[in-house]
Amino acid sequence: MKAVILSGGLGSRLKPFTEIIPKPLLPIGEKAIMEIQIEKLKKYGFSEIFLATNYKSDYIENFFGDGSKYGVKIHISKEEKPLGTAGPVKLLKSQLPEPFIVMNGDILTLLDFSAFYQFALNSSSNLVIATKDFLTPFQFGNILYEGEYVTGIKEKPDIVMTILAGIYVFKPALFDLIPDDEYFGMDNLILKMIELGHKISRFDIKEYWLDIGRVDDFNQAQEIYNTHFKDQ
């Protein structure tokens, strides 16, 4: 089984850390973010991994080599210019003739990748997106009323949103929907599929999940490393 890790972002929200090294190589505990991802994918049977790079690509290539030390085969794909989150996948069309996982290079999760992949294989959709229910505390009390009279108050209710988790299964038919050599994001792909009437399936992540997009997230990842990822 094959997977693509999107690792070409600038990591602007994690400066100054990312001024020195690319975001996927930031250390979480004893390992780099992408090391944890690769080890998780290996655990669930993914033996060939493509790293879609741009910013500080040489750092990533030198760090991971051919993947032999992780027990997988690693390929480096370099963008000549920024292509978004779906555009880099098109560069790998000839090397991905079967369904494959795509994930952002800043995600930490305990997701069972094998179960996700099998779900996608059994789906009639060419794109399966992983989602996560995200709870955000609301900072104000919610007043309930009828006309001019207050009937109750719900103090700081939580807001639950279902968010895109940055992990997908692509089937090769999707390559026809992604333009060549053009900036094209996952959101563009999803909206295009909806507009064309193509089915998109959803897989709900119940396990731990964290998007390391900001300094606060990076600090949180340090705190949970020993619990969730140290010996996994």
C-alpha positions as CSV (number, residue, x, y, z in Angstrom):
1,M,0.0,0.0,0.0
2,K,1.1,3.5,-0.8
3,A,0.8,6.9,0.9
4,V,1.6,10.5,0.1
5,I,2.6,13.0,2.8
6,L,2.2,16.6,1.8
7,S,5.3,18.3,3.2
8,G,5.9,21.4,1.1
9,G,4.3,24.1,3.3
10,L,6.1,27.1,4.6
11,G,4.9,26.7,8.2
12,S,4.4,30.4,8.5
13,R,2.3,30.2,11.7
14,L,5.1,28.2,13.4
15,K,7.8,30.8,13.0
16,P,10.5,31.3,14.2
17,F,10.9,27.5,14.4
18,T,10.3,27.0,10.7
19,E,12.8,29.6,9.7
20,I,15.5,27.0,10.5
21,I,13.9,23.7,9.5
22,P,10.8,22.7,7.6
23,K,7.7,22.0,9.7
24,P,7.6,18.2,9.1
25,L,11.1,18.0,10.8
26,L,10.1,19.9,13.9
27,P,10.9,17.7,16.9
28,I,8.1,16.2,19.0
29,G,9.6,14.4,21.9
30,E,12.4,12.3,20.5
31,K,11.2,12.3,16.9
32,A,10.3,14.6,14.0
33,I,6.7,15.0,13.2
34,M,7.0,13.1,9.9
35,E,9.0,10.3,11.5
36,I,6.0,9.6,13.7
37,Q,3.7,9.7,10.7
38,I,5.9,7.3,8.7
39,E,6.2,4.9,11.6
40,K,2.4,4.9,12.0
41,L,1.9,4.3,8.3
42,K,4.4,1.4,8.4
43,K,2.6,-0.1,11.4
44,Y,-0.6,-0.3,9.3
45,G,1.0,-1.9,6.3
46,F,2.0,1.1,4.1
47,S,5.4,0.2,2.6
48,E,5.9,2.9,0.0
49,I,5.7,6.6,0.9
50,F,6.0,9.6,-1.3
51,L,7.0,12.9,0.3
52,A,5.7,15.9,-1.7
53,T,8.1,18.7,-0.9
54,N,8.9,22.3,-1.8
55,Y,10.2,24.5,1.1
56,K,13.6,23.2,2.3
57,S,13.2,20.0,0.3
58,D,16.9,19.1,0.6
59,Y,16.5,19.0,4.4
60,I,13.7,16.4,4.2
61,E,15.5,14.3,1.6
62,N,18.7,14.2,3.6
63,F,16.9,13.4,6.8
64,F,14.9,10.4,5.5
65,G,17.0,9.1,2.7
66,D,15.5,6.1,1.0
67,G,13.4,5.1,4.0
68,S,15.3,1.9,4.7
69,K,15.9,2.8,8.4
70,Y,12.2,2.9,8.8
71,G,11.5,-0.3,6.9
72,V,9.7,1.5,4.1
73,K,10.6,2.8,0.6
74,I,10.6,6.6,0.5
75,H,10.4,8.7,-2.7
76,I,11.0,12.5,-2.8
77,S,8.8,14.6,-5.1
78,K,9.8,18.2,-5.6
79,E,7.5,21.0,-6.7
80,E,9.1,23.6,-9.0
81,K,6.5,26.1,-7.7
82,P,3.8,26.0,-5.0
83,L,0.9,23.7,-6.2
84,G,-1.4,23.8,-3.1
85,T,-2.5,20.6,-1.4
86,A,-4.0,18.7,-4.3
87,G,-1.7,19.9,-7.1
88,P,1.4,18.1,-5.8
89,V,-0.4,14.8,-6.0
90,K,-0.8,15.2,-9.8
91,L,3.0,15.0,-10.2
92,L,2.9,11.4,-8.9
93,K,0.2,10.2,-11.4
94,S,2.4,7.6,-13.1
95,Q,3.6,6.1,-9.8
96,L,0.2,5.7,-8.2
97,P,-2.0,3.4,-10.3
98,E,-4.0,2.1,-7.2
99,P,-5.9,3.8,-4.4
100,F,-3.5,5.6,-1.9
101,I,-3.6,7.7,1.2
102,V,-2.8,11.4,1.2
103,M,-2.1,13.3,4.4
104,N,-0.9,16.6,5.5
105,G,2.6,16.7,7.0
106,D,1.6,18.3,10.2
107,I,-1.0,15.8,11.5
108,L,-0.5,13.6,14.5
109,T,-3.1,10.9,15.0
110,L,-3.8,7.4,16.3
111,L,-6.1,6.7,13.4
112,D,-6.1,3.1,12.2
113,F,-4.9,3.8,8.7
114,S,-5.6,0.3,7.5
115,A,-9.3,0.5,8.6
116,F,-9.6,3.9,6.8
117,Y,-8.0,2.5,3.7
118,Q,-10.3,-0.6,3.6
119,F,-13.3,1.6,4.2
120,A,-12.3,3.6,1.1
121,L,-11.8,0.4,-1.0
122,N,-15.3,-0.7,-0.2
123,S,-16.7,2.8,-1.0
124,S,-18.0,3.7,-4.5
125,S,-16.5,7.2,-4.1
126,N,-13.3,8.2,-5.7
127,L,-12.4,10.4,-2.8
128,V,-12.8,9.6,0.9
129,I,-12.1,12.3,3.4
130,A,-11.3,11.8,7.1
131,T,-13.3,14.1,9.4
132,K,-13.0,14.8,13.1
133,D,-15.6,16.3,15.5
134,F,-14.0,19.4,17.0
135,L,-15.4,20.9,20.2
136,T,-14.9,24.6,20.9
137,P,-16.0,26.2,24.2
138,F,-18.2,29.2,23.6
139,Q,-17.2,32.2,25.7
140,F,-20.6,33.7,26.3
141,G,-23.8,32.5,28.0
142,N,-26.6,31.8,25.6
143,I,-29.9,33.4,26.7
144,L,-33.2,31.6,25.9
145,Y,-36.3,33.8,25.6
146,E,-39.8,34.1,24.3
147,G,-40.7,37.5,23.1
148,E,-39.4,40.0,25.7
149,Y,-39.2,37.4,28.6
150,V,-36.1,35.4,29.5
151,T,-36.9,31.7,29.9
152,G,-33.5,30.3,30.7
153,I,-29.7,30.5,30.2
154,K,-27.2,28.0,28.9
155,E,-23.9,29.0,30.3
156,K,-21.1,28.9,27.8
157,P,-22.3,26.1,25.6
158,D,-19.8,24.1,23.6
159,I,-19.8,24.4,19.8
160,V,-19.3,21.1,17.9
161,M,-18.1,21.3,14.3
162,T,-17.1,18.5,12.0
163,I,-13.8,19.5,10.4
164,L,-11.7,18.2,7.5
165,A,-8.9,16.2,9.2
166,G,-6.3,16.5,6.5
167,I,-6.2,12.8,5.6
168,Y,-7.7,11.3,2.4
169,V,-7.9,8.2,0.2
170,F,-7.6,9.0,-3.4
171,K,-8.5,6.7,-6.3
172,P,-6.7,7.2,-9.6
173,A,-9.8,8.6,-11.4
174,L,-9.2,11.8,-9.4
175,F,-6.1,12.6,-11.4
176,D,-8.4,13.7,-14.3
177,L,-9.9,16.4,-12.1
178,I,-6.6,18.0,-10.9
179,P,-5.1,20.4,-13.4
180,D,-1.5,20.1,-14.5
181,D,1.1,22.6,-13.1
182,E,-1.5,24.7,-11.4
183,Y,-2.1,25.7,-7.8
184,F,-5.0,23.5,-6.7
185,G,-6.1,22.9,-3.2
186,M,-8.1,20.1,-1.6
187,D,-10.9,22.5,-1.1
188,N,-10.9,23.2,-4.9
189,L,-11.0,19.5,-5.6
190,I,-13.9,18.9,-3.2
191,L,-15.9,21.8,-4.5
192,K,-15.3,20.7,-8.1
193,M,-16.5,17.2,-7.3
194,I,-19.6,18.5,-5.7
195,E,-20.3,20.8,-8.6
196,L,-19.9,17.8,-11.0
197,G,-22.1,15.6,-8.9
198,H,-19.4,13.2,-7.9
199,K,-19.8,11.3,-4.6
200,I,-17.5,12.0,-1.7
201,S,-17.5,9.7,1.3
202,R,-16.6,10.6,4.9
203,F,-14.7,8.5,7.5
204,D,-15.1,9.7,11.1
205,I,-11.9,9.7,13.2
206,K,-12.6,8.5,16.7
207,E,-9.0,8.3,17.8
208,Y,-6.7,11.0,19.0
209,W,-6.0,13.7,16.3
210,L,-4.0,16.9,16.3
211,D,-3.2,19.5,13.6
212,I,0.1,21.2,14.4
213,G,-0.6,24.5,12.8
214,R,0.3,27.0,15.5
215,V,2.8,27.3,18.3
216,D,0.1,26.3,20.9
217,D,-0.5,23.1,18.9
218,F,3.3,22.4,18.8
219,N,3.4,22.8,22.6
220,Q,0.4,20.5,23.0
221,A,2.1,17.9,20.9
222,Q,5.1,17.9,23.3
223,E,2.8,17.4,26.2
224,I,1.0,14.3,24.7
225,Y,4.0,12.7,23.0
226,N,4.9,10.3,25.9
227,T,1.2,9.3,26.3
228,H,0.4,8.6,22.7
229,F,3.4,8.3,20.5
230,K,6.7,7.5,22.4
231,D,6.5,3.7,22.2
232,Q,3.9,3.3,19.5
